[in-house]
Amino acid sequence: MSLIAGSYERFIWGFKLKPLTHDPPSQSLTLTQIFSYPSHIAPITTVAAAGPAAASGSLDDTIHIYDLSSAASLGPLHHFSSSITSLSFYCPPNLSFPRNLLSAAADGTISIFDTEPFVLLKSFRSHKKCINDLAVHPSGKLALSVSRDGCLAMSNLMRGKRSFCCRLGKEATIVKFDGNGERFFMASEEKIGVHLAEDARLLFELDNQKRVLCAAPGEGGILFTGGESRSITAWDTNSGKAAYCIEDAHSTRLKGIVVLTKDGGSDDEPYLVASASSDGFIRVWDVRMAVKEKPNPLAEANTKSRLTCLAGSSLKCEYSASKRPRIGKSTPKEEDVAEEV
């Protein structure tokens, strides 16, 4: 399992989560640093990871690509005229390598990249103002985005254009799909709306009491959130109530949450969730222990920097050289988008 984090100081951090023992009852974990360097010339705003591929976006108008299997930087993508605000990989269930990378920018545009190699397929304008967050449906056919223009937009990724837009009552900063794509979640300040994906109908609102800055869907209808409260809250989105909470998980606000064993985890494995805070700490938790009492982190790392975002990859596969991420030099025609996405 791998974690990458971005910081205000322009540094990208990469970690491997490894067991210290092979005896399951007494197993402990450690976060081993695999790389750290100033990959951007401005603060990092967003990171994404899937399989051996990772990406970071920044206020410097670029995306940098990384190969986690070799802990190498593969260079930047220069196709933008404004800051990168959100990144998301699309990885089909039958593949161990992501097929597409999607980016959202401060000028309201969404860009679609092919990942073999990383070449731009299409860019289109989805909002009038800066996009706050972007979520790709598990089918890979559509994406939702929320923006400072106070709108929710749906984009058709098969055609590479916006297909629907509606004005919200207030600006949303986070949008996420659940694991099967039947529901999506939108956060605005301290409120999280739970919506049906079929018609965007609001089922109910979750009240976090303090501003939500990060969220990650888990299994069984669980949604993990963190932010100004400094705690990790697990919401049961079927009942609309908090299932459990890790109080004071960090000393300052949380900036990222990743569910590490969401896919492929067995009953014998701990249910691992990683969190990052602006205090520079990255911590890994077995959240099953939070049902009974406040757990201690299974592993932690101190980057001594102001972290802004966190992403993780839980795929445990061996990758051939032909599947290593690489930067392309040519751009396919726009009509090829439907075949690639």
Sequence and secondary structure as in RCSB ss.txt:
>XXXX:A:sequence
MSLIAGSYERFIWGFKLKPLTHDPPSQSLTLTQIFSYPSHIAPITTVAAAGPAAASGSLDDTIHIYDLSSAASLG
PLHHFSSSITSLSFYCPPNLSFPRNLLSAAADGTISIFDTEPFVLLKSFRSHKKCINDLAVHPSGKLALSVSRDG
CLAMSNLMRGKRSFCCRLGKEATIVKFDGNGERFFMASEEKIGVHLAEDARLLFELDNQKRVLCAAPGEGGILFT
GGESRSITAWDTNSGKAAYCIEDAHSTRLKGIVVLTKDGGSDDEPYLVASASSDGFIRVWDVRMAVKEKPNPLAE
ANTKSRLTCLAGSSLKCEYSASKRPRIGKSTPKEEDVAEEV
>XXXX:A:secstr
 EEEEEETTSEEEEEEEEES S GGG  EEEEEEEEEE  SS EEEEEEETTEEEEEETTS EEEEETTTTEEEE
EE   SS EEEEEEE  TT SS SEEEEEETTSEEEEEEETTEEEEEEEE  SS EEEEEE TTSSEEEEEETTS
EEEEEETTTTEEEEEEE SS   EEEE TTSSEEEEEETTEEEEEETTT  EEEEEE SS EEEEEE STTEEEE
EETT SEEEEETTTTEEEEEETTSSSS EEEEEETTSSS  TTS  EEEEEETTSEEEEEEGGGGGTS    SEE
EE  S EEEEEEE       GGGS  B S    GGGHHHH 
